[in-house]
Amino acid sequence: MTVRSRIATGVAAIAFCAIATPVLAGPAEDKLIAQLLDEGLNRSDAMEIASELMDRIGPRLTNSENHRKAEDWAAAKFAAFGLKNIHREPFEFGLGWNLKSYSATMTSPRTLPLTVLPVAWSPATGGPITAPVIVAPMSKVENFDAWKGKLAGKIVLVSLPGETSESKDPVFERLSGEDMGKLDKYTLPRHDPEGLAMQVARRGFARKLSEFLKAEGALAMVKMTYRDGKLVHGEGYDFIPGQTLAVPTMDMAQEDYRRLVRLAKTGAAPQLSLSIDASFDDKDLMADNVIAEIPGTDPKAGYVMAGAHFDSWIAGDGASDNGAGSVAVIEAARLLSKMGVKPKRTIRFALWSGEEQGLLGSKAYIEQHLATRPVDPSLKGIDSYAAWRNAYPITPKPEYSQLKAYFNMDNGSGKFRGIYAEGNVGAAPLLREWLSPFNSLGADRVVMSKTGGTDHVYLQAIGLPGYQFIQDPLDYESRVHHSSLDTLDHMRADDMRQASVILAGMLLQAAMSDKELPRSPLPTQPDATDPFKVQDPNQ
Amino acid sequence: MTVRSRIATGVAAIAFCAIATPVLAGPAEDKLIAQLLDEGLNRSDAMEIASELMDRIGPRLTNSENHRKAEDWAAAKFAAFGLKNIHREPFEFGLGWNLKSYSATMTSPRTLPLTVLPVAWSPATGGPITAPVIVAPMSKVENFDAWKGKLAGKIVLVSLPGETSESKDPVFERLSGEDMGKLDKYTLPRHDPEGLAMQVARRGFARKLSEFLKAEGALAMVKMTYRDGKLVHGEGYDFIPGQTLAVPTMDMAQEDYRRLVRLAKTGAAPQLSLSIDASFDDKDLMADNVIAEIPGTDPKAGYVMAGAHFDSWIAGDGASDNGAGSVAVIEAARLLSKMGVKPKRTIRFALWSGEEQGLLGSKAYIEQHLATRPVDPSLKGIDSYAAWRNAYPITPKPEYSQLKAYFNMDNGSGKFRGIYAEGNVGAAPLLREWLSPFNSLGADRVVMSKTGGTDHVYLQAIGLPGYQFIQDPLDYESRVHHSSLDTLDHMRADDMRQASVILAGMLLQAAMSDKELPRSPLPTQPDATDPFKVQDPNQ
C-alpha cells in the first residue's frame, strides 16, 4: 500500500513537471514492480552483500588471488539465490599480482612514516631498500638525458611537485534539477584518434621510465599521487609478462612527497626506507568474467543483461569503484530470483574483470558472444584498448541480435537519478517508460548525453543498446574514485537499495516488454572527424 | 613606489566603502611601513623558516624532545637576527613523551594496514599486541557495568561508530565581505561555569575509561577519530605523573574503525596487531616559553608583544596549528630587526608552549609577569585551565601596566583579513588606524566579536589588550586542524608573507604610537550569568 502510494506520488510529480510521459505497465507487471519495491526497499540485503565483498574480501585487482576469491564468493551467492548457468568466462589478460605488505619511512633528517601505496604490478623490493632520494621530475623520454649518471643507488622522485590545490567545491554532492538539466544534451560525434593514441602512449611511459631508472642503477621509483589530503592511488598498467615495471614503484601522498622535495632542496638528501612484499603469478594468465542467469520462458526472445565490473584497484576496498555496481547486480539478481519472476527473455548478470586496465572483460565478452573487430592479435592489455575501438569492419556474431538491453553500473555508489540515453534519441521514450515507476524514488530523468569510461562503451561502439544511470556524485569524484578512501564508509545504504531496486526493475521490464529498445546503426567507419582540425606537430 | 601606490589604493578603497577612518601616520612611520612592505613582501623568509620548523624538525608536543629541539632552533634564529634578551621561561607542566614508531594491522579475517595514531602520552605496548577486538562503546562511567567481565585479553573499540558524514561545505574557503560582516557583532557577556566544568570532566573520562579497561584485563583502547577521510588526530590530556592513561591507546581512522565494527558484527572478532614505541620522560617536568626582544628606547614606555604557541599535537607537522603563527612571529622579528627599527617601546616576541593542553604557557607568563589569581595549587594541567579563568580576585603585578598591546596568531595559516576587537568598542578606532596601511593587502576589517581558544584569552580575561586577527579559513577547520594533514602543504606562501608583514606592522605602530589601546576594566567577578537559566539536573 505504501508502495502503491509512492508510485502514485511519482506519477503526480511527473505530470506536474512535464518531464516524462509515463506509460503505465499492465496490471501483472505493475504488481511485480510493487512486489520488487517492497522486497528491495523493506528487506534489502545490499549492504550485507557489500560488507561481505568489501570488508571481508577487500580489493580485487584483476587476476589477483583476491579477485579469484571474490569470484568464488559471487558464484556461491548466485547459486544460493537459485540462479542458473553460473559460470566463469576466461579471457586473456596477463600476470596475477598479490600484495602482502609494504612500508615507507623517512629515516633522515628525522624518522617519519610516509603514506604510500605500491603501484599495481610493481616488482617487490626483496626486503627494505634504504637510500637517499633524488628529485628528478621526468614526464617524457626527452627528459631522460638530463638525469643520466645521476641516479645510481638512489630512490628517484619522478613527479613534478607542482602547486597545492585550493578547491572551492564541496566534497560531497547530490545532483540538483539544474545539474541534471545540463546532462541533457546531444553530443555531436567527434573522433579523436590522436587523443586515444596519446592516452595509450602516456600509460606506456611509466615502463620506459622504470627501464631508464634500472639502466642507471636507481633502486626505486616514487610518483606523487594526484589528489591531496594524504590519499594514495597506486594504479598500474604493466601486467603483460616480460613488460612489467623494471624497478619497485610507489605512489606517495602529496603532503609526504612535497616535504621530501623541500628537504632535498634545502639540505642533504633525505633518506628513505622502502619495502614492497608482493609476488607475480604467471601460472594462469587468464582473468575471468562471472556470468549467471534467470532463464527466459521464450528461447527466441533473446536476453537482457546487467553488468558491473568486479575488479578494483588496490587502494581502499574497491567499494564505490565498483563494489557498488557489483553489489547492485548481485542484489538485483537476488530480488528477481526471490520474487520468482518468469521473464519472457533470459536475464543475464555479468561481473566483468579487467575493466580498470581497459574494459578488457566486457571487450572479451563482446568478442566471445557478439561481434569481432580486426585487431592485431599481438596487441595486449592496454595497447589493445584503443585499437579495438577503432578497427573496422565490425563482424556481428549470431548472438548480436539476441542482446536486447544492457544496463551497466559504474558511477560510484550514489542513488540513481535517471538514465543516459547515449545520444540514441529513439530509445529515450522506452527508457522513460521503464523508468517511470521509479520517478518518485528520485530517478526521473532521461538525458541525451553520451558517457564513457566503463563497460557499456564497447557495446555502444558496435551499435548495441548499452546504457548506464545518472547517479548522485556523493564524494566519488572529489576523493573516493581509485583512492585509499574507496571503502564501504563512502557508500550509502539508502542509495544502494534504491539503485539495486531500479536496476532490477529496468531488467524486469526489458525482459517482459513487448517492445525492444531501438538499436543504433552498425558503425562502418569512425565517428566524424573535424575536417578543419590542424594537428599540433609538437604533441 | 609600488608600495606607496598599494597603500594609496587601500585608502581609496576604504573611503569608498566607508568602513574605516584611516589616520595616516607621520612621514617617518610611513616610510618604515613602506620599507616593511618592501622587505616582507619582496624578500620574505617566511616559507624557508616554515620549512625548517615543519619539514625538518616536525611536530612539537609540549615538553617533548622535538619541542626542545625547536626551542634551540628558535633561540638560534632570534640570535641570528640580532634580537636581545633571548631566553626560556620554564613553567610547571608534566611528563615529556617521545614517540618513536607505531603500527596497526588487521591480521584477521585478512591482512590490512590500518591508519592510526597513538594518543599523546599513551603508554607504549612493549612490542606488538595481537588480540581480537571487542566493540564496547562507552562515553560515561555509567556505561562501564555493561562491559564488566567481557574485556580481558581484548583490544577494546570504545567509540560509537555513528553515521558517516555528508558535508556539503567546500573544503577550502576564503572569507567574503558578507562572511566578515557576520563577525562584526558585540557578544553579550555570558558565564557558563557548568559548561567549563563539563569540558574538564569529559577530558578526564579517557583516563577513567583506561583504568576500567586495565582493571578488566583489556590490552589496549582504540578510539574512532572525529573526522572522516582517513585523517587521524591523537590528542591526549593525561600527562601529569601518576595520572597517565592506564593502557596503550590509539586513535583510528573512521574508515578503518567502522570496517572493524562491521566485521565484528557479522563474523568472528577481527584480530589486530598493534604497537606503540614511545617513552615518558620525567627528568624535567617543566615546559618552556621562548622569549626575545627588540629593546625600546624609552624604558618607561612599556612594551608591546606578539605571541603564538609553538607547541603542536603529534599529527602532521604542527604547520597550520601553530607553526604558522610561530613563523609569523619569527619572520616579524626578522623583518623589524633587519629594518633596524628603534621603537619607543620594547617589542617582545613570545613562543608559548603548553597551549594545546589548556593555554598553560601563556597562563604561566601571566602569572610570572602580569597578575595572579587564587587557584588551588594542587590543580595541575588541564584541571587548572577552567579554574584559573574563574578565580577572583585578580591581583595585578607591577608589569601589568607595562603591557600596552599583545597580538596573537593562531587561526591557521590563512592571510589576515582584519582584527577582532574582542568587544572592546573603545579600542576599535586605534586598531583601525594601525590596520589602515594594510587594507589594500586584504586586511580591512575591525570587528567586535570575541574569540577564544588561544593565548590571548587569559590576557583578555584580566582586562589586558590581547588581540588576534581575522584570517581566511583555507582548509583549516574542514580537515587540517589537529589532524594528520597539518603539514606545510596546507600553508600558503602568499598568505604567510602577508600575515608576517601585518603582524610586524601592527607591532611597530603599537611600539611607536603616542596613543595606547584603552584597556577593559579589571574584572572583579565572572561575566553575567543568565538569571533565568534552569540547570538540567541530568547533565
Chai-1 contact restraints between the chains, C-beta under 6 A:
chainA,res_idxA,chainB,res_idxB,connection_type,confidence,min_distance_angstrom,max_distance_angstrom,comment,restraint_id
A,S51,B,R262,contact,1.0,0.0,6.0,A-B,restraint_1
A,D55,B,R259,contact,1.0,0.0,6.0,A-B,restraint_2
A,D55,B,R262,contact,1.0,0.0,6.0,A-B,restraint_3
A,D55,B,L263,contact,1.0,0.0,6.0,A-B,restraint_4
A,R56,B,P109,contact,1.0,0.0,6.0,A-B,restraint_5
A,G58,B,R110,contact,1.0,0.0,6.0,A-B,restraint_6
A,P109,B,R56,contact,1.0,0.0,6.0,A-B,restraint_7
A,R110,B,G58,contact,1.0,0.0,6.0,A-B,restraint_8
A,T164,B,D489,contact,1.0,0.0,6.0,A-B,restraint_9
A,E166,B,F172,contact,1.0,0.0,6.0,A-B,restraint_10
A,S167,B,V171,contact,1.0,0.0,6.0,A-B,restraint_11
A,S167,B,F172,contact,1.0,0.0,6.0,A-B,restraint_12
A,K168,B,P170,contact,1.0,0.0,6.0,A-B,restraint_13
A,P170,B,K168,contact,1.0,0.0,6.0,A-B,restraint_14
A,P170,B,P170,contact,1.0,0.0,6.0,A-B,restraint_15
A,V171,B,S167,contact,1.0,0.0,6.0,A-B,restraint_16
A,V171,B,V171,contact,1.0,0.0,6.0,A-B,restraint_17
A,F172,B,E166,contact,1.0,0.0,6.0,A-B,restraint_18
A,F172,B,S167,contact,1.0,0.0,6.0,A-B,restraint_19
A,E255,B,T487,contact,1.0,0.0,6.0,A-B,restraint_20
A,E255,B,D489,contact,1.0,0.0,6.0,A-B,restraint_21
A,R258,B,D489,contact,1.0,0.0,6.0,A-B,restraint_22
A,R259,B,D55,contact,1.0,0.0,6.0,A-B,restraint_23
A,R262,B,S51,contact,1.0,0.0,6.0,A-B,restraint_24
A,R262,B,D55,contact,1.0,0.0,6.0,A-B,restraint_25
A,L263,B,D55,contact,1.0,0.0,6.0,A-B,restraint_26
A,T487,B,E255,contact,1.0,0.0,6.0,A-B,restraint_27
A,D489,B,T164,contact,1.0,0.0,6.0,A-B,restraint_28
A,D489,B,E255,contact,1.0,0.0,6.0,A-B,restraint_29
A,D489,B,R258,contact,1.0,0.0,6.0,A-B,restraint_30
